[in-house]
Amino acid sequence: MSSHASKKVIFAALAGNFLIAISKSAAAFYTNSSAMLSEAIHSFVDCGNQGLLLYGMKKAARPADKSHPFGYGMELYFWTFVVAILIFAVGAGISLYEGITKVMDPHPVTDIHINYIVLGAAIIFEGYSWSVAYIEFMKSKAHPEIMKSVRESKDPTIFTVLFEDTAAMLGLIIALLGLYIGDSLGIAEMDGIASILIGVVLAATAILLAYECKGLLIGEAADEATIDNIENIAQSYAEIDAVNEVLTMHMGPRDILLNLSLDFKNDLLANVVEQTVSKMEKEIKIAHPEVKRIFIEAQEIA
């Protein structure tokens, strides 16, 4: 997925969340609703998260230097992990605290219809943001199963926004149902219970996001199709007896480090080996532009 597509998703989410956060905050303070306050906090946290993702993309785009010879691509993975921590610590933590406090000391929500209007508008805005993220994710997904595509994805910006927007939609529905049930049945605690459930949704989202980012941070290999194709390219050369190893690692969403261990034929001259290596590197980079650096080792098969 292109950087332009990633930024499109993030900007759409940022714009929607900022408008929603202001509306929710006003409604929360005016109506004294814990569920609405939790939702407002959630939206502000999401705005901060999108800002961090944009910052991470900018920092990751810096060229390689002496301090970081393989570039800064993995910095995007770090900031995505920070986003997961913020969702858990701030979003989920405050929502759970606010909900538990409201359940222990319940008080009625005033002007309930204002909350309904704001939540309805928020669902529309959030639904648009979610649809943008979902469409872009579906364009890039590598597997029919969504969760497997998430696990195989090397660009965390798209699935992070998709996770956030999905959690936001669930939170809005929970807040709406909690307020409606509490108002209809006269159960003041339902507002606090809705806030607790929103906190649980955010905590689950953060844990899932952190788990997916962990693999990227510690270094993930390229997808199987890419590895298989690189191996086939190497094996197609008459000068190669065998491919010992194909080792890859993502240094960023579109930056792969490749290490090849090849068993060259024993009777080859040094200049022939050099020419073969040069041709092979060029062919691999044409087939896979995301492979930025290639290291080829001549080693006899064990």
ZADO-1210 file (C-alpha; in nm, 4 decimals, padded with zeros to 6 digits):
<atoms>
<atom x="00.0000" y="00.0000" z="00.0000" code="MET" pos="1"/>
<atom x="00.1294" y="00.3462" z="-00.0920" code="SER" pos="2"/>
<atom x="00.2203" y="00.6118" z="00.1610" code="SER" pos="3"/>
<atom x="-00.0428" y="00.8353" z="-00.0005" code="HIS" pos="4"/>
<atom x="-00.3174" y="00.5810" z="00.0724" code="ALA" pos="5"/>
<atom x="-00.2009" y="00.5459" z="00.4331" code="SER" pos="6"/>
<atom x="-00.2071" y="00.9212" z="00.4855" code="LYS" pos="7"/>
<atom x="-00.5518" y="00.9447" z="00.3246" code="LYS" pos="8"/>
<atom x="-00.6888" y="00.6998" z="00.5820" code="VAL" pos="9"/>
<atom x="-00.5214" y="00.8792" z="00.8733" code="ILE" pos="10"/>
<atom x="-00.6353" y="01.2279" z="00.7687" code="PHE" pos="11"/>
<atom x="-00.9932" y="01.1064" z="00.7212" code="ALA" pos="12"/>
<atom x="-00.9888" y="00.9544" z="01.0701" code="ALA" pos="13"/>
<atom x="-00.8264" y="01.2632" z="01.2241" code="LEU" pos="14"/>
<atom x="-01.0813" y="01.5030" z="01.0784" code="ALA" pos="15"/>
<atom x="-01.3747" y="01.2866" z="01.1836" code="GLY" pos="16"/>
<atom x="-01.2445" y="01.2217" z="01.5337" code="ASN" pos="17"/>
<atom x="-01.1723" y="01.5891" z="01.6034" code="PHE" pos="18"/>
<atom x="-01.5260" y="01.6969" z="01.5132" code="LEU" pos="19"/>
<atom x="-01.6722" y="01.4074" z="01.7089" code="ILE" pos="20"/>
<atom x="-01.4541" y="01.4748" z="02.0147" code="ALA" pos="21"/>
<atom x="-01.5707" y="01.8383" z="02.0404" code="ILE" pos="22"/>
<atom x="-01.9368" y="01.7361" z="02.0066" code="SER" pos="23"/>
<atom x="-01.9079" y="01.4563" z="02.2616" code="LYS" pos="24"/>
<atom x="-01.7291" y="01.6780" z="02.5135" code="SER" pos="25"/>
<atom x="-01.9972" y="01.9439" z="02.4976" code="ALA" pos="26"/>
<atom x="-02.2716" y="01.6827" z="02.5342" code="ALA" pos="27"/>
<atom x="-02.0936" y="01.5055" z="02.8216" code="ALA" pos="28"/>
<atom x="-02.0536" y="01.8205" z="03.0322" code="PHE" pos="29"/>
<atom x="-02.4030" y="01.9443" z="02.9528" code="TYR" pos="30"/>
<atom x="-02.5845" y="01.6159" z="03.0250" code="THR" pos="31"/>
<atom x="-02.3574" y="01.4719" z="03.2973" code="ASN" pos="32"/>
<atom x="-02.3124" y="01.1389" z="03.1143" code="SER" pos="33"/>
<atom x="-02.0169" y="00.9141" z="03.2012" code="SER" pos="34"/>
<atom x="-02.0616" y="00.7073" z="02.8866" code="ALA" pos="35"/>
<atom x="-02.0502" y="01.0218" z="02.6750" code="MET" pos="36"/>
<atom x="-01.7436" y="01.1494" z="02.8624" code="LEU" pos="37"/>
<atom x="-01.5704" y="00.8148" z="02.7992" code="SER" pos="38"/>
<atom x="-01.6538" y="00.8467" z="02.4322" code="GLU" pos="39"/>
<atom x="-01.5185" y="01.2045" z="02.4228" code="ALA" pos="40"/>
<atom x="-01.1925" y="01.0912" z="02.5841" code="ILE" pos="41"/>
<atom x="-01.1769" y="00.8031" z="02.3361" code="HIS" pos="42"/>
<atom x="-01.2099" y="01.0447" z="02.0430" code="SER" pos="43"/>
<atom x="-00.9418" y="01.2796" z="02.1769" code="PHE" pos="44"/>
<atom x="-00.7076" y="00.9835" z="02.2297" code="VAL" pos="45"/>
<atom x="-00.7750" y="00.8746" z="01.8718" code="ASP" pos="46"/>
<atom x="-00.6870" y="01.2254" z="01.7465" code="CYS" pos="47"/>
<atom x="-00.3567" y="01.2045" z="01.9330" code="GLY" pos="48"/>
<atom x="-00.2980" y="00.8573" z="01.7937" code="ASN" pos="49"/>
<atom x="-00.3482" y="00.9701" z="01.4363" code="GLN" pos="50"/>
<atom x="-00.1049" y="01.2556" z="01.5002" code="GLY" pos="51"/>
<atom x="00.1512" y="01.0040" z="01.6262" code="LEU" pos="52"/>
<atom x="00.1034" y="00.7841" z="01.3190" code="LEU" pos="53"/>
<atom x="00.1633" y="01.0823" z="01.0896" code="LEU" pos="54"/>
<atom x="00.4709" y="01.1729" z="01.2946" code="TYR" pos="55"/>
<atom x="00.5929" y="00.8126" z="01.2719" code="GLY" pos="56"/>
<atom x="00.5491" y="00.8114" z="00.8943" code="MET" pos="57"/>
<atom x="00.7500" y="01.1338" z="00.8656" code="LYS" pos="58"/>
<atom x="01.0326" y="01.0046" z="01.0858" code="LYS" pos="59"/>
<atom x="01.0377" y="00.6669" z="00.9103" code="ALA" pos="60"/>
<atom x="01.0830" y="00.8353" z="00.5714" code="ALA" pos="61"/>
<atom x="01.4261" y="00.9754" z="00.6653" code="ARG" pos="62"/>
<atom x="01.7121" y="00.8397" z="00.4521" code="PRO" pos="63"/>
<atom x="01.9717" y="00.6005" z="00.5932" code="ALA" pos="64"/>
<atom x="02.2791" y="00.7502" z="00.7579" code="ASP" pos="65"/>
<atom x="02.5873" y="00.6320" z="00.9479" code="LYS" pos="66"/>
<atom x="02.3922" y="00.5923" z="01.2722" code="SER" pos="67"/>
<atom x="02.1131" y="00.3948" z="01.1039" code="HIS" pos="68"/>
<atom x="02.2593" y="00.2342" z="00.7890" code="PRO" pos="69"/>
<atom x="01.9374" y="00.0445" z="00.7187" code="PHE" pos="70"/>
<atom x="01.7200" y="00.3528" z="00.7476" code="GLY" pos="71"/>
<atom x="01.4504" y="00.4577" z="00.9918" code="TYR" pos="72"/>
<atom x="01.1581" y="00.2555" z="00.8546" code="GLY" pos="73"/>
<atom x="01.1038" y="00.0601" z="01.1760" code="MET" pos="74"/>
<atom x="01.0348" y="00.3833" z="01.3639" code="GLU" pos="75"/>
<atom x="00.6800" y="00.3649" z="01.2278" code="LEU" pos="76"/>
<atom x="00.6392" y="00.0333" z="01.4119" code="TYR" pos="77"/>
<atom x="00.7567" y="00.1962" z="01.7346" code="PHE" pos="78"/>
<atom x="00.5051" y="00.4797" z="01.7164" code="TRP" pos="79"/>
<atom x="00.2265" y="00.2349" z="01.6346" code="THR" pos="80"/>
<atom x="00.3170" y="00.0475" z="01.9535" code="PHE" pos="81"/>
<atom x="00.3000" y="00.3777" z="02.1441" code="VAL" pos="82"/>
<atom x="-00.0497" y="00.4252" z="02.0024" code="VAL" pos="83"/>
<atom x="-00.1507" y="00.0865" z="02.1455" code="ALA" pos="84"/>
<atom x="-00.0163" y="00.1872" z="02.4879" code="ILE" pos="85"/>
<atom x="-00.2083" y="00.5162" z="02.4781" code="LEU" pos="86"/>
<atom x="-00.5340" y="00.3426" z="02.3863" code="ILE" pos="87"/>
<atom x="-00.4876" y="00.1050" z="02.6782" code="PHE" pos="88"/>
<atom x="-00.3554" y="00.3450" z="02.9427" code="ALA" pos="89"/>
<atom x="-00.5544" y="00.6590" z="02.8635" code="VAL" pos="90"/>
<atom x="-00.8619" y="00.5492" z="02.6694" code="GLY" pos="91"/>
<atom x="-00.9401" y="00.2238" z="02.8485" code="ALA" pos="92"/>
<atom x="-00.8062" y="00.3378" z="03.1881" code="GLY" pos="93"/>
<atom x="-01.0133" y="00.6559" z="03.2116" code="ILE" pos="94"/>
<atom x="-01.3254" y="00.4885" z="03.0710" code="SER" pos="95"/>
<atom x="-01.3049" y="00.2098" z="03.3294" code="LEU" pos="96"/>
<atom x="-01.2389" y="00.4556" z="03.6124" code="TYR" pos="97"/>
<atom x="-01.5247" y="00.6833" z="03.5078" code="GLU" pos="98"/>
<atom x="-01.7617" y="00.3887" z="03.4681" code="GLY" pos="99"/>
<atom x="-01.6792" y="00.2304" z="03.8036" code="ILE" pos="100"/>
<atom x="-01.7176" y="00.5694" z="03.9757" code="THR" pos="101"/>
<atom x="-02.0588" y="00.6201" z="03.8147" code="LYS" pos="102"/>
<atom x="-02.1792" y="00.2717" z="03.9091" code="VAL" pos="103"/>
<atom x="-02.0736" y="00.3245" z="04.2718" code="MET" pos="104"/>
<atom x="-02.2330" y="00.6708" z="04.2837" code="ASP" pos="105"/>
<atom x="-02.5038" y="00.6759" z="04.0140" code="PRO" pos="106"/>
<atom x="-02.6729" y="00.9981" z="03.9113" code="HIS" pos="107"/>
<atom x="-02.9238" y="01.0530" z="03.6320" code="PRO" pos="108"/>
<atom x="-02.8280" y="01.1758" z="03.2877" code="VAL" pos="109"/>
<atom x="-02.9979" y="01.5044" z="03.1998" code="THR" pos="110"/>
<atom x="-03.1233" y="01.6104" z="02.8556" code="ASP" pos="111"/>
<atom x="-03.0858" y="01.2574" z="02.7204" code="ILE" pos="112"/>
<atom x="-03.1967" y="01.3610" z="02.3716" code="HIS" pos="113"/>
<atom x="-02.8848" y="01.5722" z="02.3255" code="ILE" pos="114"/>
<atom x="-02.6768" y="01.2581" z="02.3743" code="ASN" pos="115"/>
<atom x="-02.8870" y="01.0729" z="02.1180" code="TYR" pos="116"/>
<atom x="-02.8337" y="01.3480" z="01.8597" code="ILE" pos="117"/>
<atom x="-02.4589" y="01.3686" z="01.9217" code="VAL" pos="118"/>
<atom x="-02.4155" y="00.9904" z="01.9194" code="LEU" pos="119"/>
<atom x="-02.6189" y="00.9613" z="01.5995" code="GLY" pos="120"/>
<atom x="-02.4032" y="01.2248" z="01.4285" code="ALA" pos="121"/>
<atom x="-02.0877" y="01.0591" z="01.5629" code="ALA" pos="122"/>
<atom x="-02.1931" y="00.7233" z="01.4169" code="ILE" pos="123"/>
<atom x="-02.2290" y="00.8886" z="01.0750" code="ILE" pos="124"/>
<atom x="-01.8863" y="01.0596" z="01.0929" code="PHE" pos="125"/>
<atom x="-01.7165" y="00.7529" z="01.2381" code="GLU" pos="126"/>
<atom x="-01.8861" y="00.5305" z="00.9838" code="GLY" pos="127"/>
<atom x="-01.7363" y="00.7364" z="00.7006" code="TYR" pos="128"/>
<atom x="-01.3886" y="00.7194" z="00.8558" code="SER" pos="129"/>
<atom x="-01.4264" y="00.3439" z="00.9092" code="TRP" pos="130"/>
<atom x="-01.5388" y="00.2906" z="00.5478" code="SER" pos="131"/>
<atom x="-01.2304" y="00.4763" z="00.4145" code="VAL" pos="132"/>
<atom x="-00.9986" y="00.2628" z="00.6298" code="ALA" pos="133"/>
<atom x="-01.1840" y="-00.0576" z="00.5393" code="TYR" pos="134"/>
<atom x="-01.1768" y="00.0088" z="00.1645" code="ILE" pos="135"/>
<atom x="-00.8022" y="00.0818" z="00.1683" code="GLU" pos="136"/>
<atom x="-00.7369" y="-00.2239" z="00.3830" code="PHE" pos="137"/>
<atom x="-00.9367" y="-00.4484" z="00.1500" code="MET" pos="138"/>
<atom x="-00.7331" y="-00.3194" z="-00.1464" code="LYS" pos="139"/>
<atom x="-00.4127" y="-00.4338" z="00.0175" code="SER" pos="140"/>
<atom x="-00.5215" y="-00.7464" z="00.2022" code="LYS" pos="141"/>
<atom x="-00.3247" y="-01.0550" z="00.1088" code="ALA" pos="142"/>
<atom x="-00.5691" y="-01.3168" z="00.2378" code="HIS" pos="143"/>
<atom x="-00.9481" y="-01.3714" z="00.2264" code="PRO" pos="144"/>
<atom x="-00.9577" y="-01.3821" z="00.6081" code="GLU" pos="145"/>
<atom x="-00.9363" y="-01.0314" z="00.7525" code="ILE" pos="146"/>
<atom x="-00.7456" y="-01.1261" z="01.0690" code="MET" pos="147"/>
<atom x="-00.4935" y="-01.3295" z="00.8716" code="LYS" pos="148"/>
<atom x="-00.4445" y="-01.0300" z="00.6414" code="SER" pos="149"/>
<atom x="-00.3829" y="-00.8135" z="00.9488" code="VAL" pos="150"/>
<atom x="-00.1209" y="-01.0596" z="01.0738" code="ARG" pos="151"/>
<atom x="00.0488" y="-01.0635" z="00.7320" code="GLU" pos="152"/>
<atom x="00.0327" y="-00.6862" z="00.6812" code="SER" pos="153"/>
<atom x="00.3601" y="-00.4962" z="00.7182" code="LYS" pos="154"/>
<atom x="00.1977" y="-00.1494" z="00.7132" code="ASP" pos="155"/>
<atom x="00.0506" y="-00.0853" z="01.0600" code="PRO" pos="156"/>
<atom x="-00.1054" y="00.2506" z="00.9731" code="THR" pos="157"/>
<atom x="-00.4045" y="00.1023" z="00.7898" code="ILE" pos="158"/>
<atom x="-00.4986" y="-00.1708" z="01.0360" code="PHE" pos="159"/>
<atom x="-00.4350" y="00.0605" z="01.3332" code="THR" pos="160"/>
<atom x="-00.6904" y="00.3118" z="01.2068" code="VAL" pos="161"/>
<atom x="-00.9249" y="00.0255" z="01.1143" code="LEU" pos="162"/>
<atom x="-00.8959" y="-00.1174" z="01.4686" code="PHE" pos="163"/>
<atom x="-00.9491" y="00.2270" z="01.6228" code="GLU" pos="164"/>
<atom x="-01.2524" y="00.3040" z="01.4082" code="ASP" pos="165"/>
<atom x="-01.4046" y="-00.0386" z="01.4729" code="THR" pos="166"/>
<atom x="-01.3589" y="00.0128" z="01.8486" code="ALA" pos="167"/>
<atom x="-01.5091" y="00.3607" z="01.8126" code="ALA" pos="168"/>
<atom x="-01.8174" y="00.2269" z="01.6333" code="MET" pos="169"/>
<atom x="-01.8656" y="-00.0400" z="01.8991" code="LEU" pos="170"/>
<atom x="-01.8197" y="00.2225" z="02.1704" code="GLY" pos="171"/>
<atom x="-02.0814" y="00.4483" z="02.0168" code="LEU" pos="172"/>
<atom x="-02.3320" y="00.1641" z="01.9934" code="ILE" pos="173"/>
<atom x="-02.2621" y="00.0642" z="02.3554" code="ILE" pos="174"/>
<atom x="-02.3035" y="00.4246" z="02.4735" code="ALA" pos="175"/>
<atom x="-02.6290" y="00.4624" z="02.2794" code="LEU" pos="176"/>
<atom x="-02.7742" y="00.1366" z="02.4132" code="LEU" pos="177"/>
<atom x="-02.6569" y="00.2081" z="02.7682" code="GLY" pos="178"/>
<atom x="-02.8158" y="00.5525" z="02.7727" code="LEU" pos="179"/>
<atom x="-03.1368" y="00.4250" z="02.6143" code="TYR" pos="180"/>
<atom x="-03.1768" y="00.1306" z="02.8541" code="ILE" pos="181"/>
<atom x="-03.0906" y="00.3458" z="03.1542" code="GLY" pos="182"/>
<atom x="-03.3403" y="00.6139" z="03.0519" code="ASP" pos="183"/>
<atom x="-03.6179" y="00.3707" z="02.9542" code="SER" pos="184"/>
<atom x="-03.5935" y="00.1503" z="03.2637" code="LEU" pos="185"/>
<atom x="-03.4809" y="00.4169" z="03.5071" code="GLY" pos="186"/>
<atom x="-03.1488" y="00.2425" z="03.5821" code="ILE" pos="187"/>
<atom x="-02.8971" y="00.5174" z="03.6536" code="ALA" pos="188"/>
<atom x="-02.6129" y="00.2631" z="03.6770" code="GLU" pos="189"/>
<atom x="-02.6464" y="00.1761" z="03.3078" code="MET" pos="190"/>
<atom x="-02.4546" y="00.4899" z="03.2127" code="ASP" pos="191"/>
<atom x="-02.1588" y="00.3708" z="03.4208" code="GLY" pos="192"/>
<atom x="-02.1907" y="00.0142" z="03.2947" code="ILE" pos="193"/>
<atom x="-02.1765" y="00.1422" z="02.9357" code="ALA" pos="194"/>
<atom x="-01.8590" y="00.3348" z="03.0218" code="SER" pos="195"/>
<atom x="-01.7030" y="00.0183" z="03.1680" code="ILE" pos="196"/>
<atom x="-01.7909" y="-00.1802" z="02.8551" code="LEU" pos="197"/>
<atom x="-01.6367" y="00.0914" z="02.6377" code="ILE" pos="198"/>
<atom x="-01.3204" y="00.0615" z="02.8475" code="GLY" pos="199"/>
<atom x="-01.3169" y="-00.3160" z="02.7942" code="VAL" pos="200"/>
<atom x="-01.3523" y="-00.2703" z="02.4155" code="VAL" pos="201"/>
<atom x="-01.0639" y="-00.0217" z="02.4137" code="LEU" pos="202"/>
<atom x="-00.8443" y="-00.2484" z="02.6285" code="ALA" pos="203"/>
<atom x="-00.9085" y="-00.5442" z="02.3962" code="ALA" pos="204"/>
<atom x="-00.8292" y="-00.3267" z="02.0917" code="THR" pos="205"/>
<atom x="-00.5051" y="-00.2051" z="02.2492" code="ALA" pos="206"/>
<atom x="-00.3926" y="-00.5578" z="02.3390" code="ILE" pos="207"/>
<atom x="-00.4635" y="-00.6856" z="01.9870" code="LEU" pos="208"/>
<atom x="-00.2832" y="-00.3890" z="01.8303" code="LEU" pos="209"/>
<atom x="00.0170" y="-00.4265" z="02.0615" code="ALA" pos="210"/>
<atom x="00.0391" y="-00.7968" z="01.9764" code="TYR" pos="211"/>
<atom x="00.0409" y="-00.7250" z="01.6022" code="GLU" pos="212"/>
<atom x="00.3028" y="-00.4503" z="01.6419" code="CYS" pos="213"/>
<atom x="00.5303" y="-00.6736" z="01.8493" code="LYS" pos="214"/>
<atom x="00.6048" y="-00.8992" z="01.5538" code="GLY" pos="215"/>
<atom x="00.6901" y="-00.6009" z="01.3342" code="LEU" pos="216"/>
<atom x="00.9140" y="-00.4460" z="01.5990" code="LEU" pos="217"/>
<atom x="01.1246" y="-00.7563" z="01.6541" code="ILE" pos="218"/>
<atom x="01.1550" y="-00.8176" z="01.2790" code="GLY" pos="219"/>
<atom x="00.9202" y="-01.0051" z="01.0464" code="GLU" pos="220"/>
<atom x="01.0110" y="-01.1866" z="00.7280" code="ALA" pos="221"/>
<atom x="00.8638" y="-01.0994" z="00.3895" code="ALA" pos="222"/>
<atom x="00.5526" y="-01.2894" z="00.2863" code="ASP" pos="223"/>
<atom x="00.5874" y="-01.6459" z="00.1588" code="GLU" pos="224"/>
<atom x="00.5055" y="-01.5538" z="-00.2025" code="ALA" pos="225"/>
<atom x="00.7895" y="-01.3001" z="-00.2125" code="THR" pos="226"/>
<atom x="01.0376" y="-01.5444" z="-00.0575" code="ILE" pos="227"/>
<atom x="00.9349" y="-01.8231" z="-00.2954" code="ASP" pos="228"/>
<atom x="00.9698" y="-01.5948" z="-00.5974" code="ASN" pos="229"/>
<atom x="01.3164" y="-01.4782" z="-00.4895" code="ILE" pos="230"/>
<atom x="01.4236" y="-01.8399" z="-00.4452" code="GLU" pos="231"/>
<atom x="01.2894" y="-01.9267" z="-00.7905" code="ASN" pos="232"/>
<atom x="01.4825" y="-01.6367" z="-00.9448" code="ILE" pos="233"/>
<atom x="01.8051" y="-01.7544" z="-00.7809" code="ALA" pos="234"/>
<atom x="01.7494" y="-02.1163" z="-00.8853" code="GLN" pos="235"/>
<atom x="01.6888" y="-02.0116" z="-01.2460" code="SER" pos="236"/>
<atom x="02.0567" y="-01.9196" z="-01.2907" code="TYR" pos="237"/>
<atom x="02.2711" y="-02.1936" z="-01.4469" code="ALA" pos="238"/>
<atom x="02.5653" y="-02.0806" z="-01.2333" code="GLU" pos="239"/>
<atom x="02.3826" y="-02.1810" z="-00.9125" code="ILE" pos="240"/>
<atom x="02.3872" y="-02.5384" z="-00.7843" code="ASP" pos="241"/>
<atom x="02.1585" y="-02.4739" z="-00.4891" code="ALA" pos="242"/>
<atom x="01.9960" y="-02.2049" z="-00.2769" code="VAL" pos="243"/>
<atom x="02.0999" y="-02.2592" z="00.0831" code="ASN" pos="244"/>
<atom x="01.8991" y="-01.9883" z="00.2575" code="GLU" pos="245"/>
<atom x="01.6682" y="-01.6972" z="00.1791" code="VAL" pos="246"/>
<atom x="01.6567" y="-01.4688" z="00.4828" code="LEU" pos="247"/>
<atom x="01.4402" y="-01.1562" z="00.4761" code="THR" pos="248"/>
<atom x="01.3343" y="-00.8915" z="00.7260" code="MET" pos="249"/>
<atom x="01.1057" y="-00.5909" z="00.6971" code="HIS" pos="250"/>
<atom x="01.2891" y="-00.2737" z="00.7945" code="MET" pos="251"/>
<atom x="00.9707" y="-00.0832" z="00.7140" code="GLY" pos="252"/>
<atom x="00.6372" y="-00.1418" z="00.5351" code="PRO" pos="253"/>
<atom x="00.8033" y="-00.1133" z="00.1932" code="ARG" pos="254"/>
<atom x="01.1654" y="-00.1832" z="00.2846" code="ASP" pos="255"/>
<atom x="01.2936" y="-00.5424" z="00.2856" code="ILE" pos="256"/>
<atom x="01.6442" y="-00.6549" z="00.3734" code="LEU" pos="257"/>
<atom x="01.7449" y="-00.9720" z="00.1828" code="LEU" pos="258"/>
<atom x="02.0267" y="-01.2125" z="00.2638" code="ASN" pos="259"/>
<atom x="02.0917" y="-01.4940" z="00.0150" code="LEU" pos="260"/>
<atom x="02.3208" y="-01.7898" z="00.0728" code="SER" pos="261"/>
<atom x="02.3996" y="-01.9550" z="-00.2612" code="LEU" pos="262"/>
<atom x="02.6052" y="-02.2556" z="-00.3662" code="ASP" pos="263"/>
<atom x="02.7804" y="-02.1541" z="-00.6906" code="PHE" pos="264"/>
<atom x="02.9224" y="-02.4123" z="-00.9291" code="LYS" pos="265"/>
<atom x="03.2802" y="-02.4969" z="-00.8351" code="ASN" pos="266"/>
<atom x="03.4383" y="-02.4292" z="-01.1748" code="ASP" pos="267"/>
<atom x="03.3252" y="-02.0666" z="-01.2067" code="LEU" pos="268"/>
<atom x="03.5751" y="-01.7842" z="-01.2406" code="LEU" pos="269"/>
<atom x="03.5538" y="-01.4933" z="-00.9939" code="ALA" pos="270"/>
<atom x="03.4395" y="-01.2461" z="-01.2588" code="ASN" pos="271"/>
<atom x="03.1545" y="-01.4801" z="-01.3618" code="VAL" pos="272"/>
<atom x="03.0375" y="-01.4993" z="-01.0007" code="VAL" pos="273"/>
<atom x="03.0449" y="-01.1191" z="-00.9783" code="GLU" pos="274"/>
<atom x="02.8446" y="-01.0817" z="-01.3003" code="GLN" pos="275"/>
<atom x="02.5902" y="-01.3391" z="-01.1808" code="THR" pos="276"/>
<atom x="02.5459" y="-01.1622" z="-00.8483" code="VAL" pos="277"/>
<atom x="02.4980" y="-00.8271" z="-01.0210" code="SER" pos="278"/>
<atom x="02.2386" y="-00.9651" z="-01.2663" code="LYS" pos="279"/>
<atom x="02.0536" y="-01.1474" z="-00.9908" code="MET" pos="280"/>
<atom x="02.0341" y="-00.8382" z="-00.7678" code="GLU" pos="281"/>
<atom x="01.8965" y="-00.6325" z="-01.0558" code="LYS" pos="282"/>
<atom x="01.6352" y="-00.8956" z="-01.1442" code="GLU" pos="283"/>
<atom x="01.5193" y="-00.9328" z="-00.7831" code="ILE" pos="284"/>
<atom x="01.4834" y="-00.5552" z="-00.7368" code="LYS" pos="285"/>
<atom x="01.2841" y="-00.5237" z="-01.0595" code="ILE" pos="286"/>
<atom x="01.0505" y="-00.8052" z="-00.9504" code="ALA" pos="287"/>
<atom x="01.0302" y="-00.6743" z="-00.5916" code="HIS" pos="288"/>
<atom x="01.0966" y="-00.2985" z="-00.5633" code="PRO" pos="289"/>
<atom x="01.0413" y="-00.3225" z="-00.1876" code="GLU" pos="290"/>
<atom x="01.3691" y="-00.5170" z="-00.1589" code="VAL" pos="291"/>
<atom x="01.6062" y="-00.2274" z="-00.0947" code="LYS" pos="292"/>
<atom x="01.9243" y="-00.4088" z="00.0142" code="ARG" pos="293"/>
<atom x="02.0598" y="-00.7464" z="-00.0955" code="ILE" pos="294"/>
<atom x="02.3523" y="-00.9346" z="00.0541" code="PHE" pos="295"/>
<atom x="02.4604" y="-01.2510" z="-00.1292" code="ILE" pos="296"/>
<atom x="02.6923" y="-01.5064" z="00.0303" code="GLU" pos="297"/>
<atom x="02.8719" y="-01.7740" z="-00.1691" code="ALA" pos="298"/>
<atom x="02.8678" y="-02.0847" z="00.0451" code="GLN" pos="299"/>
<atom x="02.8975" y="-02.4524" z="-00.0383" code="GLU" pos="300"/>
<atom x="02.5892" y="-02.6503" z="00.0542" code="ILE" pos="301"/>
<atom x="02.6347" y="-02.8606" z="00.3671" code="ALA" pos="302"/>
</atoms>
